[in-house]
Amino acid sequence: MDAEHLLVFPDRDAAELVAEQFEAAGLADVRVIREALAGEDDSEAHEWAVHVRTPDDPGYAVEFLAIAERHDGWYDPHPHG
């Protein structure tokens, strides 16, 4: 079973850099998306996110949390739940 992850960043450059790193590491299902967070009506306030699907391995969560923090972002281990 696969796991889905969402890493949210304050700017597009950070999101694209992280997505490129994931693709270079061999993760196939990686998307950069504009993320509307709860309570935000202004489209300029939306943040950039990297949605990634991985094998179901808890090690990814630890790695993704560290990556998000390094880029002043945050990590959501359950983007649909």
ROMIMI-463608 format. One record per atom (N, C-alpha, C): residue number from 0; atom name; x, y, z. Coordinates in pm, whole numbers. Example, Ala and Ser with C-alpha at 12.3 -4.5 7.8 and 13.67 -1.06 7.14 Angstrom:
// ROMIMI-463608
<r resi="0" name="N" u="1319" v="-569" w="780"/>
<r resi="0" name="CA" u="1230" v="-450" w="780"/>
<r resi="0" name="C" u="1320" v="-330" w="780"/>
<r resi="1" name="N" u="1285" v="-225" w="708"/>
<r resi="1" name="CA" u="1367" v="-106" w="714"/>
<r resi="1" name="C" u="1290" v="3" w="787"/>
// end
This chain:
// ROMIMI-463608
<r resi="0" name="N" u="84" v="-118" w="0"/>
<r resi="0" name="CA" u="0" v="0" w="0"/>
<r resi="0" name="C" u="88" v="124" w="0"/>
<r resi="1" name="N" u="49" v="224" w="-77"/>
<r resi="1" name="CA" u="124" v="349" w="-84"/>
<r resi="1" name="C" u="78" v="446" w="23"/>
<r resi="2" name="N" u="164" v="542" w="53"/>
<r resi="2" name="CA" u="132" v="650" w="147"/>
<r resi="2" name="C" u="141" v="782" w="71"/>
<r resi="3" name="N" u="56" v="878" w="110"/>
<r resi="3" name="CA" u="59" v="1011" w="51"/>
<r resi="3" name="C" u="112" v="1109" w="154"/>
<r resi="4" name="N" u="187" v="1207" w="105"/>
<r resi="4" name="CA" u="247" v="1307" w="191"/>
<r resi="4" name="C" u="229" v="1444" w="128"/>
<r resi="5" name="N" u="225" v="1547" w="211"/>
<r resi="5" name="CA" u="216" v="1683" w="163"/>
<r resi="5" name="C" u="316" v="1768" w="240"/>
<r resi="6" name="N" u="405" v="1832" w="168"/>
<r resi="6" name="CA" u="502" v="1923" w="227"/>
<r resi="6" name="C" u="465" v="2062" w="177"/>
<r resi="7" name="N" u="442" v="2156" w="268"/>
<r resi="7" name="CA" u="394" v="2289" w="233"/>
<r resi="7" name="C" u="506" v="2391" w="258"/>
<r resi="8" name="N" u="524" v="2480" w="159"/>
<r resi="8" name="CA" u="632" v="2578" w="165"/>
<r resi="8" name="C" u="579" v="2718" w="139"/>
<r resi="9" name="N" u="647" v="2820" w="192"/>
<r resi="9" name="CA" u="600" v="2956" w="175"/>
<r resi="9" name="C" u="622" v="3012" w="34"/>
<r resi="10" name="N" u="709" v="2948" w="-44"/>
<r resi="10" name="CA" u="731" v="3001" w="-178"/>
<r resi="10" name="C" u="749" v="2889" w="-281"/>
<r resi="11" name="N" u="726" v="2925" w="-405"/>
<r resi="11" name="CA" u="730" v="2830" w="-516"/>
<r resi="11" name="C" u="869" v="2772" w="-537"/>
<r resi="12" name="N" u="972" v="2854" w="-524"/>
<r resi="12" name="CA" u="1109" v="2807" w="-548"/>
<r resi="12" name="C" u="1145" v="2690" w="-456"/>
<r resi="13" name="N" u="1110" v="2699" w="-330"/>
<r resi="13" name="CA" u="1140" v="2591" w="-235"/>
<r resi="13" name="C" u="1064" v="2464" w="-275"/>
<r resi="14" name="N" u="937" v="2479" w="-310"/>
<r resi="14" name="CA" u="857" v="2364" w="-349"/>
<r resi="14" name="C" u="914" v="2296" w="-474"/>
<r resi="15" name="N" u="953" v="2375" w="-573"/>
<r resi="15" name="CA" u="1007" v="2318" w="-696"/>
<r resi="15" name="C" u="1142" v="2250" w="-671"/>
<r resi="16" name="N" u="1225" v="2310" w="-586"/>
<r resi="16" name="CA" u="1354" v="2251" w="-552"/>
<r resi="16" name="C" u="1336" v="2115" w="-485"/>
<r resi="17" name="N" u="1246" v="2108" w="-388"/>
<r resi="17" name="CA" u="1220" v="1982" w="-318"/>
<r resi="17" name="C" u="1163" v="1878" w="-414"/>
<r resi="18" name="N" u="1070" v="1918" w="-500"/>
<r resi="18" name="CA" u="1012" v="1824" w="-597"/>
<r resi="18" name="C" u="1120" v="1769" w="-690"/>
<r resi="19" name="N" u="1211" v="1854" w="-735"/>
<r resi="19" name="CA" u="1321" v="1808" w="-820"/>
<r resi="19" name="C" u="1409" v="1707" w="-747"/>
<r resi="20" name="N" u="1435" v="1733" w="-620"/>
<r resi="20" name="CA" u="1516" v="1640" w="-541"/>
<r resi="20" name="C" u="1445" v="1506" w="-525"/>
<r resi="21" name="N" u="1315" v="1507" w="-504"/>
<r resi="21" name="CA" u="1240" v="1383" w="-491"/>
<r resi="21" name="C" u="1244" v="1303" w="-622"/>
<r resi="22" name="N" u="1225" v="1373" w="-733"/>
<r resi="22" name="CA" u="1228" v="1305" w="-863"/>
<r resi="22" name="C" u="1367" v="1247" w="-890"/>
<r resi="23" name="N" u="1472" v="1322" w="-856"/>
<r resi="23" name="CA" u="1608" v="1273" w="-875"/>
<r resi="23" name="C" u="1636" v="1151" w="-788"/>
<r resi="24" name="N" u="1566" v="1142" w="-674"/>
<r resi="24" name="CA" u="1583" v="1028" w="-583"/>
<r resi="24" name="C" u="1501" v="907" w="-627"/>
<r resi="25" name="N" u="1425" v="923" w="-736"/>
<r resi="25" name="CA" u="1350" v="810" w="-789"/>
<r resi="25" name="C" u="1205" v="801" w="-747"/>
<r resi="26" name="N" u="1154" v="902" w="-677"/>
<r resi="26" name="CA" u="1011" v="903" w="-643"/>
<r resi="26" name="C" u="934" v="947" w="-767"/>
<r resi="27" name="N" u="842" v="864" w="-812"/>
<r resi="27" name="CA" u="778" v="886" w="-941"/>
<r resi="27" name="C" u="655" v="977" w="-935"/>
<r resi="28" name="N" u="576" v="970" w="-830"/>
<r resi="28" name="CA" u="451" v="1045" w="-822"/>
<r resi="28" name="C" u="472" v="1170" w="-737"/>
<r resi="29" name="N" u="527" v="1275" w="-800"/>
<r resi="29" name="CA" u="559" v="1400" w="-731"/>
<r resi="29" name="C" u="490" v="1514" w="-806"/>
<r resi="30" name="N" u="415" v="1598" w="-733"/>
<r resi="30" name="CA" u="348" v="1712" w="-795"/>
<r resi="30" name="C" u="366" v="1837" w="-711"/>
<r resi="31" name="N" u="391" v="1950" w="-777"/>
<r resi="31" name="CA" u="392" v="2080" w="-710"/>
<r resi="31" name="C" u="254" v="2140" w="-733"/>
<r resi="32" name="N" u="188" v="2180" w="-624"/>
<r resi="32" name="CA" u="54" v="2236" w="-635"/>
<r resi="32" name="C" u="42" v="2363" w="-552"/>
<r resi="33" name="N" u="-55" v="2445" w="-585"/>
<r resi="33" name="CA" u="-86" v="2564" w="-504"/>
<r resi="33" name="C" u="-185" v="2520" w="-399"/>
<r resi="34" name="N" u="-155" v="2541" w="-274"/>
<r resi="34" name="CA" u="-235" v="2488" w="-163"/>
<r resi="34" name="C" u="-310" v="2600" w="-93"/>
<r resi="35" name="N" u="-443" v="2593" w="-97"/>
<r resi="35" name="CA" u="-527" v="2688" w="-23"/>
<r resi="35" name="C" u="-547" v="2632" w="117"/>
<r resi="36" name="N" u="-494" v="2699" w="214"/>
<r resi="36" name="CA" u="-506" v="2653" w="352"/>
<r resi="36" name="C" u="-636" v="2703" w="414"/>
<r resi="37" name="N" u="-682" v="2635" w="516"/>
<r resi="37" name="CA" u="-808" v="2670" w="582"/>
<r resi="37" name="C" u="-810" v="2816" w="624"/>
<r resi="38" name="N" u="-918" v="2885" w="589"/>
<r resi="38" name="CA" u="-935" v="3023" w="630"/>
<r resi="38" name="C" u="-872" v="3125" w="537"/>
<r resi="39" name="N" u="-807" v="3081" w="431"/>
<r resi="39" name="CA" u="-745" v="3175" w="338"/>
<r resi="39" name="C" u="-835" v="3197" w="218"/>
<r resi="40" name="N" u="-876" v="3323" w="198"/>
<r resi="40" name="CA" u="-960" v="3357" w="83"/>
<r resi="40" name="C" u="-878" v="3421" w="-28"/>
<r resi="41" name="N" u="-770" v="3487" w="9"/>
<r resi="41" name="CA" u="-686" v="3559" w="-87"/>
<r resi="41" name="C" u="-594" v="3462" w="-158"/>
<r resi="42" name="N" u="-604" v="3455" w="-290"/>
<r resi="42" name="CA" u="-521" v="3359" w="-364"/>
<r resi="42" name="C" u="-373" v="3391" w="-352"/>
<r resi="43" name="N" u="-338" v="3515" w="-323"/>
<r resi="43" name="CA" u="-197" v="3550" w="-303"/>
<r resi="43" name="C" u="-143" v="3489" w="-174"/>
<r resi="44" name="N" u="-230" v="3454" w="-82"/>
<r resi="44" name="CA" u="-187" v="3397" w="46"/>
<r resi="44" name="C" u="-168" v="3246" w="38"/>
<r resi="45" name="N" u="-207" v="3186" w="-73"/>
<r resi="45" name="CA" u="-191" v="3042" w="-86"/>
<r resi="45" name="C" u="-44" v="3005" w="-89"/>
<r resi="46" name="N" u="-13" v="2893" w="-29"/>
<r resi="46" name="CA" u="125" v="2848" w="-25"/>
<r resi="46" name="C" u="146" v="2740" w="-131"/>
<r resi="47" name="N" u="270" v="2703" w="-151"/>
<r resi="47" name="CA" u="307" v="2601" w="-249"/>
<r resi="47" name="C" u="333" v="2471" w="-177"/>
<r resi="48" name="N" u="290" v="2363" w="-238"/>
<r resi="48" name="CA" u="304" v="2234" w="-173"/>
<r resi="48" name="C" u="360" v="2131" w="-271"/>
<r resi="49" name="N" u="423" v="2030" w="-214"/>
<r resi="49" name="CA" u="469" v="1915" w="-291"/>
<r resi="49" name="C" u="390" v="1795" w="-240"/>
<r resi="50" name="N" u="315" v="1737" w="-331"/>
<r resi="50" name="CA" u="240" v="1616" w="-300"/>
<r resi="50" name="C" u="322" v="1500" w="-353"/>
<r resi="51" name="N" u="345" v="1401" w="-270"/>
<r resi="51" name="CA" u="428" v="1287" w="-312"/>
<r resi="51" name="C" u="368" v="1158" w="-258"/>
<r resi="52" name="N" u="373" v="1055" w="-340"/>
<r resi="52" name="CA" u="327" v="922" w="-301"/>
<r resi="52" name="C" u="451" v="834" w="-290"/>
<r resi="53" name="N" u="458" v="760" w="-180"/>
<r resi="53" name="CA" u="574" v="674" w="-154"/>
<r resi="53" name="C" u="526" v="535" w="-112"/>
<r resi="54" name="N" u="617" v="440" w="-110"/>
<r resi="54" name="CA" u="583" v="313" w="-45"/>
<r resi="54" name="C" u="549" v="341" w="102"/>
<r resi="55" name="N" u="470" v="257" w="161"/>
<r resi="55" name="CA" u="427" v="276" w="300"/>
<r resi="55" name="C" u="542" v="239" w="395"/>
<r resi="56" name="N" u="626" v="340" w="424"/>
<r resi="56" name="CA" u="744" v="321" w="508"/>
<r resi="56" name="C" u="755" v="443" w="599"/>
<r resi="57" name="N" u="752" v="426" w="731"/>
<r resi="57" name="CA" u="757" v="540" w="822"/>
<r resi="57" name="C" u="884" v="624" w="809"/>
<r resi="58" name="N" u="987" v="571" w="750"/>
<r resi="58" name="CA" u="1110" v="647" w="731"/>
<r resi="58" name="C" u="1091" v="770" w="645"/>
<r resi="59" name="N" u="997" v="764" w="551"/>
<r resi="59" name="CA" u="971" v="881" w="466"/>
<r resi="59" name="C" u="919" v="997" w="549"/>
<r resi="60" name="N" u="832" v="972" w="645"/>
<r resi="60" name="CA" u="776" v="1079" w="727"/>
<r resi="60" name="C" u="886" v="1154" w="802"/>
<r resi="61" name="N" u="979" v="1081" w="857"/>
<r resi="61" name="CA" u="1090" v="1143" w="930"/>
<r resi="61" name="C" u="1173" v="1230" w="837"/>
<r resi="62" name="N" u="1204" v="1177" w="720"/>
<r resi="62" name="CA" u="1284" v="1251" w="621"/>
<r resi="62" name="C" u="1209" v="1375" w="572"/>
<r resi="63" name="N" u="1079" v="1360" w="542"/>
<r resi="63" name="CA" u="1002" v="1472" w="488"/>
<r resi="63" name="C" u="983" v="1582" w="591"/>
<r resi="64" name="N" u="967" v="1547" w="717"/>
<r resi="64" name="CA" u="956" v="1647" w="823"/>
<r resi="64" name="C" u="1083" v="1731" w="829"/>
<r resi="65" name="N" u="1198" v="1666" w="823"/>
<r resi="65" name="CA" u="1326" v="1738" w="827"/>
<r resi="65" name="C" u="1343" v="1827" w="704"/>
<r resi="66" name="N" u="1304" v="1779" w="588"/>
<r resi="66" name="CA" u="1315" v="1859" w="465"/>
<r resi="66" name="C" u="1225" v="1982" w="474"/>
<r resi="67" name="N" u="1102" v="1963" w="517"/>
<r resi="67" name="CA" u="1010" v="2076" w="529"/>
<r resi="67" name="C" u="1065" v="2182" w="625"/>
<r resi="68" name="N" u="1116" v="2139" w="738"/>
<r resi="68" name="CA" u="1170" v="2233" w="836"/>
<r resi="68" name="C" u="1291" v="2308" w="782"/>
<r resi="69" name="N" u="1375" v="2241" w="704"/>
<r resi="69" name="CA" u="1493" v="2307" w="646"/>
<r resi="69" name="C" u="1455" v="2419" w="552"/>
<r resi="70" name="N" u="1337" v="2410" w="493"/>
<r resi="70" name="CA" u="1293" v="2511" w="395"/>
<r resi="70" name="C" u="1182" v="2599" w="451"/>
<r resi="71" name="N" u="1172" v="2610" w="583"/>
<r resi="71" name="CA" u="1072" v="2695" w="651"/>
<r resi="71" name="C" u="929" v="2656" w="615"/>
<r resi="72" name="N" u="908" v="2527" w="592"/>
<r resi="72" name="CA" u="775" v="2478" w="560"/>
<r resi="72" name="C" u="724" v="2386" w="669"/>
<r resi="73" name="N" u="620" v="2311" w="637"/>
<r resi="73" name="CA" u="568" v="2213" w="731"/>
<r resi="73" name="C" u="524" v="2090" w="655"/>
<r resi="74" name="N" u="507" v="1983" w="729"/>
<r resi="74" name="CA" u="479" v="1851" w="672"/>
<r resi="74" name="C" u="346" v="1798" w="722"/>
<r resi="75" name="N" u="263" v="1752" w="628"/>
<r resi="75" name="CA" u="134" v="1692" w="661"/>
<r resi="75" name="C" u="141" v="1545" w="618"/>
<r resi="76" name="N" u="150" v="1451" w="712"/>
<r resi="76" name="CA" u="163" v="1311" w="676"/>
<r resi="76" name="C" u="33" v="1247" w="628"/>
<r resi="77" name="N" u="-80" v="1318" w="645"/>
<r resi="77" name="CA" u="-209" v="1263" w="606"/>
<r resi="77" name="C" u="-288" v="1369" w="526"/>
<r resi="78" name="N" u="-248" v="1396" w="402"/>
<r resi="78" name="CA" u="-310" v="1507" w="328"/>
<r resi="78" name="C" u="-458" v="1488" w="296"/>
<r resi="79" name="N" u="-508" v="1364" w="304"/>
<r resi="79" name="CA" u="-650" v="1345" w="272"/>
<r resi="79" name="C" u="-727" v="1292" w="389"/>
<r resi="80" name="N" u="-672" v="1296" w="507"/>
<r resi="80" name="CA" u="-743" v="1231" w="613"/>
<r resi="80" name="C" u="-755" v="1306" w="738"/>
// end
